[in-house]
Amino acid sequence: MVDISTAHEVAQPASFEFDAESNAAIETILKRYPPGRQASAVIPLLYVVQRQMKRQTDSAWVPLKGMDAVAARLGMAPIRVYEVASFYFMFNTKPIGRFHLQVCGTTPCWLRGSDEVFHACKDAAHVAGYGQTSEDGMFTLSEVECLGGCVNAPILQVDDDYYEDMDYERTVQLIEALRRGERPAPGSTIGRQTSAPEGGPQTLLDVPGE
């Protein structure tokens, strides 16, 4: 669990207001919930705040004023929003780098070489370790639990994108591309078709009508 007290250790914005894009997203989200159940939308709305901060500051995080705005919109006590934001690791309660490098360290990825992905992130992004941000503010490095892409392990999540079948060299190449302003297509970095075996599918090769 993230300690919400760390949010007080960083420069917090004096105010937060949902912009037009966020308000449109909130209107769509709230339609999914029946009257009186809008508090169930707290997680989607925290994502809205985090994405707006990314648009406005180039850092995807959720400030305290953003949590307060979610509480006001949903008619919740602010402490209930703080509890959610501090419990889930996908919400950043302090500013992060322009790119969030998230290395899966769970058993399948570890067995397939996630340690090499971690070392490549340290070397290429110039980050001291997990929980740290590079001096140029470009990269923040985090260790995360299972990302659900075990078949194509090891996985490196960059912001919301999954990069699969990673190794040291391909991780370095990805980070260098990000530094140049390029955004490689997410997915398998060895050309695997979704989760098919290396070299291509071996079943359902003869599909009627195709």
C-alpha positions as CSV (number, residue, x, y, z in Angstrom):
1,M,0.0,0.0,0.0
2,V,1.3,3.5,-0.8
3,D,1.6,5.9,2.1
4,I,-0.7,8.8,1.4
5,S,1.5,10.9,3.6
6,T,4.1,11.0,0.8
7,A,1.7,13.2,-1.1
8,H,2.4,16.0,1.4
9,E,6.1,15.9,0.7
10,V,5.8,17.2,-2.9
11,A,4.6,20.5,-4.3
12,Q,0.9,20.2,-4.6
13,P,-1.2,22.3,-7.0
14,A,-3.2,25.0,-5.3
15,S,-6.4,23.9,-7.1
16,F,-7.7,21.3,-9.5
17,E,-10.6,21.6,-11.9
18,F,-11.7,19.0,-14.5
19,D,-11.1,20.3,-18.0
20,A,-13.5,19.8,-20.9
21,E,-12.1,16.5,-21.9
22,S,-12.3,15.1,-18.4
23,N,-15.8,16.3,-17.9
24,A,-16.9,14.6,-21.1
25,A,-15.3,11.4,-19.9
26,I,-16.9,11.7,-16.5
27,E,-20.4,12.1,-18.0
28,T,-19.8,8.8,-20.0
29,I,-18.5,7.0,-16.9
30,L,-21.3,8.0,-14.6
31,K,-24.0,6.7,-17.0
32,R,-22.7,3.2,-16.1
33,Y,-23.9,3.4,-12.5
34,P,-27.5,3.6,-11.2
35,P,-28.6,6.7,-9.1
36,G,-27.1,6.6,-5.7
37,R,-24.3,4.3,-6.7
38,Q,-22.0,6.9,-8.2
39,A,-19.3,6.3,-5.6
40,S,-18.5,3.1,-7.5
41,A,-17.0,5.3,-10.1
42,V,-14.1,6.4,-7.8
43,I,-11.5,4.3,-9.6
44,P,-12.4,5.5,-13.1
45,L,-12.5,9.1,-12.0
46,L,-9.1,8.8,-10.4
47,Y,-7.8,7.6,-13.8
48,V,-9.4,10.7,-15.3
49,V,-7.5,12.9,-12.9
50,Q,-4.2,11.1,-13.5
51,R,-4.6,11.4,-17.3
52,Q,-5.5,15.1,-17.1
53,M,-2.4,15.7,-15.0
54,K,-0.4,13.9,-17.7
55,R,-1.9,16.2,-20.4
56,Q,-1.3,19.4,-18.4
57,T,2.0,18.7,-16.7
58,D,3.5,15.7,-18.7
59,S,3.5,13.8,-15.4
60,A,0.7,11.2,-14.7
61,W,-0.2,11.6,-11.0
62,V,-3.1,12.3,-8.7
63,P,-2.7,15.4,-6.5
64,L,-4.7,15.8,-3.3
65,K,-6.8,18.5,-4.9
66,G,-7.6,16.1,-7.7
67,M,-8.8,13.5,-5.1
68,D,-10.9,16.3,-3.5
69,A,-12.4,17.0,-6.9
70,V,-13.3,13.4,-7.3
71,A,-14.9,13.3,-3.8
72,A,-17.0,16.4,-4.6
73,R,-18.2,15.1,-7.9
74,L,-19.2,11.7,-6.5
75,G,-20.6,13.0,-3.2
76,M,-18.0,11.1,-1.1
77,A,-16.0,12.0,2.0
78,P,-12.5,12.9,0.7
79,I,-10.9,10.3,3.1
80,R,-12.7,7.5,1.1
81,V,-11.1,8.7,-2.1
82,Y,-7.7,9.0,-0.3
83,E,-8.0,5.4,0.8
84,V,-8.6,4.2,-2.7
85,A,-5.8,6.3,-4.3
86,S,-3.3,5.2,-1.7
87,F,-4.2,1.5,-1.9
88,Y,-3.8,0.8,-5.6
89,F,-0.3,1.0,-7.1
90,M,-1.6,2.2,-10.5
91,F,-2.3,5.6,-9.0
92,N,0.8,7.8,-8.5
93,T,0.4,10.1,-5.5
94,K,3.5,12.1,-6.4
95,P,4.8,13.4,-9.7
96,I,6.6,10.8,-11.9
97,G,8.8,11.1,-15.1
98,R,7.5,11.6,-18.5
99,F,7.6,7.8,-19.1
100,H,6.6,5.3,-16.4
101,L,8.7,2.1,-16.8
102,Q,6.9,-0.7,-15.0
103,V,8.8,-4.0,-14.7
104,C,6.8,-7.1,-13.9
105,G,8.7,-9.0,-11.2
106,T,6.3,-11.9,-10.6
107,T,7.5,-15.5,-11.1
108,P,6.8,-16.1,-14.8
109,C,8.5,-12.8,-15.8
110,W,11.3,-13.4,-13.4
111,L,12.0,-16.9,-14.8
112,R,12.0,-15.4,-18.3
113,G,14.5,-12.7,-17.5
114,S,12.8,-9.7,-15.9
115,D,16.1,-9.0,-14.0
116,E,17.7,-8.2,-17.3
117,V,14.9,-5.9,-18.2
118,F,15.4,-4.1,-14.8
119,H,19.1,-3.7,-15.4
120,A,18.5,-2.4,-18.9
121,C,16.1,0.2,-17.6
122,K,18.7,1.3,-15.0
123,D,21.4,1.5,-17.6
124,A,19.5,3.1,-20.5
125,A,17.2,5.4,-18.6
126,H,19.8,6.3,-16.0
127,V,17.6,5.5,-13.1
128,A,19.1,4.4,-9.8
129,G,16.5,1.8,-8.9
130,Y,12.9,1.1,-8.3
131,G,10.9,4.1,-7.1
132,Q,13.4,6.5,-8.6
133,T,13.2,9.1,-11.4
134,S,16.1,9.9,-13.8
135,E,17.8,13.3,-13.2
136,D,16.4,14.6,-16.5
137,G,12.8,13.8,-15.5
138,M,12.2,11.5,-18.4
139,F,11.8,8.1,-16.7
140,T,10.4,6.7,-13.5
141,L,11.1,3.1,-12.7
142,S,8.7,0.9,-10.8
143,E,8.3,-2.8,-10.0
144,V,4.8,-4.1,-10.4
145,E,3.0,-7.4,-9.7
146,C,1.6,-9.7,-12.4
147,L,0.5,-7.8,-15.5
148,G,-1.5,-10.8,-16.8
149,G,0.7,-11.2,-19.9
150,C,2.6,-14.3,-18.6
151,V,2.6,-16.2,-21.9
152,N,4.7,-13.4,-23.5
153,A,7.0,-12.8,-20.5
154,P,8.9,-10.8,-19.5
155,I,6.7,-7.7,-19.7
156,L,7.7,-4.1,-19.5
157,Q,4.7,-1.7,-19.2
158,V,5.3,1.8,-20.4
159,D,2.5,4.1,-19.2
160,D,-0.5,2.1,-20.4
161,D,1.3,0.1,-23.1
162,Y,2.6,-3.5,-22.8
163,Y,5.9,-4.4,-24.4
164,E,6.3,-8.2,-24.4
165,D,9.1,-10.8,-24.9
166,M,11.6,-8.3,-23.7
167,D,15.3,-8.8,-23.1
168,Y,18.2,-6.5,-22.2
169,E,18.9,-5.3,-25.8
170,R,15.3,-4.8,-26.8
171,T,14.6,-2.9,-23.6
172,V,17.5,-0.6,-24.3
173,Q,16.3,0.0,-27.9
174,L,12.8,0.8,-26.6
175,I,14.1,3.3,-24.1
176,E,16.4,5.0,-26.7
177,A,13.4,5.3,-29.0
178,L,11.3,6.9,-26.3
179,R,14.1,9.3,-25.6
180,R,14.1,10.3,-29.3
181,G,10.4,11.1,-29.2
182,E,9.4,7.9,-30.9
183,R,6.7,5.5,-29.6
184,P,7.2,1.9,-30.9
185,A,4.1,-0.1,-31.4
186,P,3.2,-2.1,-28.2
187,G,2.9,-5.8,-28.1
188,S,5.5,-8.6,-28.8
189,T,8.9,-7.3,-29.6
190,I,9.8,-10.5,-31.5
191,G,6.9,-10.4,-33.9
192,R,4.8,-13.0,-32.1
193,Q,1.1,-13.0,-33.2
194,T,-0.7,-12.1,-30.0
195,S,0.2,-15.1,-27.7
196,A,0.9,-17.7,-30.4
197,P,4.1,-19.7,-30.3
198,E,7.3,-18.2,-31.7
199,G,7.3,-18.8,-35.4
200,G,3.5,-18.5,-35.8
201,P,0.3,-20.4,-34.8
202,Q,0.3,-24.2,-34.8
203,T,-3.4,-24.8,-34.5
204,L,-6.5,-23.6,-36.2
205,L,-4.5,-23.1,-39.4
206,D,-7.4,-24.1,-41.7
207,V,-10.3,-21.7,-41.0
208,P,-13.3,-22.2,-43.3
209,G,-14.0,-19.1,-45.4
210,E,-10.5,-17.7,-45.1
